[in-house]
């Protein structure tokens, strides 16, 4: 009987489904999992699909990541989604803390070369093995501490507690969204303090915008197990108001006090709450300020000038070995890493839409997909500015 190659692939796919290879309770004790091409491709597809379903902007912007670094990009962004979705899929913060510890164990196992049978961990372990040939002294190509930092930052606010002040919100954005960009730059690999400086401002703007975008969902939570960063996939605010889950307002407390906004007013009046638009405006302005600073920095670096302000992030162990070239950056380094900085485009587009609706954060228009993002990002990338 003649068996075609496609028939073999179909049989293998059926067997893989029967085995349920991504049961989170099973762990690999050898590096065979890492080197398995079939599992690598399946894990990569899983992570790509996860982005497409829950984070359409990141899925769109993958086109600007060099092909050799796209698997790492998928793993990093899918990891972030898995962590971010925990708060929406658990009934108590205590259970959420256990899930986060599970992911700490996953990260440690992946860096040890023994990933669990979970697609994000398998893809990450494969990437670490693949990139290890490009590093010296046996140091991992990606920083484990930065993955753990993201988990720690998410855990701090897993109960949707409000941010004490605007600085605390910026710190959260730095430890999550900026850190995602640092990891992606490492995966290229690019080790440049100038690029990290740019990524810090863009990540802070993106993180602040993510908190603003999530405000209606947290104030009037949808049913459990709902989470999406893809605009247009969520139920309307009026539908959510009829739910029974306890809501939260995560705007910085100092901003709320300054404009006279009370949490109970948001729950009772929604978009009509006194001071809400003023509070949203102040927070959005801080995000816009970070984008303005990043644009100015990019222009200075492209001209070969020195940046007019110091890097606000920590000069940690991960950056100690950047060397003089990494500190100075330069046109070539910025050009190589420009694709990683494209979240500046999606962030700016959303801020402009927010301004257009007069900072009414509950407008359904703000939760729809941005159909202009692909060509706006292409325009920014080809002209080397955002």
N, C-alpha and C positions, 0 to 999 in steps of 0.2 A: 504494500500500500504506500502510495506516495504522500509524504507529509510536507506541506509547505512551511516556509519560515513563519508566515503569519499565523498558521495554525499552532505552531509551537508557542509563539508569544501569547496567543489567546489562552492556551492551556496553562501557561505559567501565571497569567493574570488571574485565572479562576482559582488556582491553588493558593495564590497570595491572599485572595479574599477569604478563602476558607481558613487560613492560618491566622487571620487578623493580626498582622505583624506589628501593629502599633499599640498593643495593649500596654498601658502605662505601668502595669505591675511586673512586667518581665524586663530583666536587665541582661545585657550581654557581658560575658566574662572574657571575651577576646576581641581582637581588632578586626576580626573577619567582617563584622557589621560595617565598620568604617570603610573597608575597601570594596564592599559589594556594590557593583555598579547599578544593579537593579534597585536596591534599597535607596541608593543615592538619588536616582532619577525619580523614584516614587516620593521620597521625602521632599525633593525640590518642587515637584508638582503640587504636593500638598501645601507647601508654604506659599507658592505662587497663587494658588487658588484661594488661600486664606486672605491674602492681601486683596485680591480682586473682589472678594465678597464683603470684607469688613473695612477695608482701607483703600478705597478707589484712588485717592490722590497718590499714595505711595506706589500703587500698582501702575499708574500712568507714568510716573516719574522714573520707573526702573529703566525706561528706554535711554536715559541719559547716564546710566552707570555703565562703565566698560564691560563688555561681555564676560571677561574672565572673572570679574568681581560680582556678577549678578547673583550667583548662588549664595555668596556671603550676605549680600543685600537682602535676599529673600529670608535667610535664616535670622538675621538681626531684626528685621521688621516683623516677621512672624512671631519671634520671641516676645517682642514688645506687645503684640496683639494678645498673645496668650496670657501675659501678665495683666494687661489692662482689662481683659474680660472677666477676670476672677471676681472683682467686686460685683459684677452683674449676675454672676452664676451661683453665688453662695448666699445662704440665708443669714449668716452671722459673721462678724469680723473674725471670730475665733476660727471658724472653718476656713475663711480666706487666708488667715495666717498659716494654716497647715498646708494649703495649696501653694502658697509662696515658698514655704520650706521645701516642698516637693520640687519646685523649680530651682531652688538653690542646689539641691542634691543633683538635679539634672545637669546643671552647669558644671558642677565639680566633676561629675562622672564623664561628661563630654570632654573636658580638658584633660582628664586622666586617660582618655582613650577607651573608655568603657561606657559608651552612651546607652541609655535605656531604649527600649523599643518604642520610641516616640519620635515622630518625623523631624521636629525642629532640632532635637538633640542629635539625631543621626546626621542630619545635614551639617550641623555645626561641627561635629567631631570630624566628619570627612573634610570639611574646609580647613580645620586646624591642622590635620595631617598633611593636606595638600600644600598649605602655606608654610609649613615648618621648614621646607627645603630652602625657602628664601630668607630665613632668619639666621642670625649668628648666635652662638653660645647656647643653643637649645631653648631660647626664650620663645614663648608662644607668640604667634603673629598677631593675635587679638588679645586684649587685656581682660582677663577674667574679672578683675576688680570692677571694671566698668559694667559688666553684666550684672554683677551683684549689687552695684550702686543703684541700678535701675529698679531692681527688686526692692531694695531698702526704701527708696523714695516712694514707690507705689504702696508699700506696706504702711508707711507713716500716715497716709491719707485713705486707707482702705475703708474706713468707716465714713468717708465723705465729710470729714471735719472741715470747717472753713479755714482758710489760710489766715494766720494772725495778722499779716500785713502784706503789702505788695512785694516787699523784699522776699518774704517766704514763698510767695508764688513764683517769683523769678528763680529762687533756689531750686524749687521743685522742677521747673522747666529745664534748668541747667542739668540737673541730675537725671533727667529722663530724655527729653528730646534732643538736647545738645549732645548728650552722651551717645545717642544713637548715631549721630553724625560723626562723632569721633571714631566710633567703631568702624563705620563705613569707610572713612578715610584710611584707617589702618589696613583694611582689607584690600585697598588698591594695589600695592601699599604706598601710602604717602605719610611721611612723618614731618609735619611742618607746623611750627607754632603759629605762624601767620594764618594758615588754613584753619587750625583749631580755633583761633581767635574769631575768625569769620563765622565758623560753625557755632561758636558759643552764642553769638548774637542772634543768628538765624534760628537756632534751637530754642532760645528763650522766647522769641516771637512766636514760633510754632507751638510751644508748650502753653503759652498764655492763651493763644487762640483756641487750642484744644479744650482748655478749661471753659472758655466762654461758649464754645459750641456745645459743650456737654451740659451747660447750666439748665436748659429746659428739661433735659432728660433726667437730671438729678432732682430738680424741684418737683417734677411730676413724673415719677418713674413709670416706665412701661412694665408689662409683665416680666417675670424673671426670664433669664437666658436670652435677653435681647441686648445686643451690643453691635453698634456699627458706626464706623467713621465715614461710611459712604453716604453722602447726602442723598435724600430722596427715598430712603428705604425705611424710614421710621414712621410710626403712627402720628397723627396730629396731636397738638397740645391739648385740645379739648377732649380728645379721647383719653389721653393720659390722666387728665384731671379726675376722671371718673374712677380711676384705680384706687386701691386701698393701701398701697405701699407708702411708707413714710418718706417724705421728700427731704431735700437738703439744699441750702443755698451756699455755694462754695466761693462766693466773691470774698476778697480780702476784707477782714473786719475793720481795718483802719479806713478803707475807702467807704464802706457802708456807713460808718459813724460820721465821716466827713460830710456825706450827702444826705444823711438822715434816713437811710433805708433800713427798714426792719424786716427780718426774715418772715414773720407772720403776715406782713402785708403782701409779700410775694405769693405766699400760699393762698391768700384770700382773693387778691386782685390780679395776680399774674402780671401781664405786661403793663397794667395800669397802676402798679405799685409806685407810690411817690418816691422819687430818687433813683429808681431802677435804671432809667436811661442814663442818668448822670454817672452812676457807678460803672455801668458798662462802658461809657465813653472814656472814663479815666483809666480803666484797665486796658481797653483797646489802644489808647494813646501810648501806653508803655510798650505794647507790642510793636506799634508803628515806629516808635523811637528806635527800637533795636534794629528794625529793618533799614531805617534811614542811616543808622550808624554803620551797618554792614555794607550798604551801597557806597558810602563815603570811603570805607576801608578798601573795598574792592577797587575803586577808582585810583586810590593812592598806590596800592600794590601794583596795579597794572602799569602805572607810570614809573614804577621803580622808586617811589618815595617811601619814607618811613611812616608807619601808622602813628597818628597823633595822640594815641592813648594806650595805656598798658593793658595787657591781657588780664581780665578779671578772674579767670579760672585758676585752679591750683596747678603749680608746676610739680606734678606728682612723679612717681617713679616711672610711669609710662612715658613721660616727656623728658626725662633726664638725659636720655641717650639720643635726642634729636640732633644734637651737634649744631655747629654754626650755620650750616646750610638750612637745617630745619628751622632755626630761629629767624633767619632772614627771609625765608620763603622765596619771593620773586615771581616774575611773570610766568615762568615755566611751571612752577609748582601750582600756582593759582589756576592756570589753564588746565592742568591735568585733573584738578579736583573740582572743577566748576560744576560738573554734573551732580556731585554729592550735595551741592548747595541749592539745588533747584526747589526744595521745599519753600524757599523764600517766595517763589512765584505763587504757589497755591495759597500760602499764608496771606500774601498781599491781595490776591483776588478776593479772598473771603472778607478781609477788612474793608475793602472797597464796597462790597455788597452790604456789609453791616452799616457803613456810613450812608449808603443809598436809602436804607430803610429807617434812617434816623435813630440808629442804635436800639431798635426794638428787637431784643434778643429772642423773642418768642415768635417772630415771623417765620412761617413755614418756608419762605423763599431761601432762608439761610441754610436750610437742611437738604437742599437739592444738590445733585451733582453739578459741578462747574464744567459745563460742556466746552468752554473755551480754553481749559487748562492745557490740553495737548499742544495746540498751536501757539498759545502764549508762552509756554515753557520752551518750545522749539525756537520761537523768536528770541527769547532771552538767552538761550544757550548759544545760538549762532552769532549773536551780537555781543556775547560775553558780558552781559549785564542783566540785572534783575530789578 
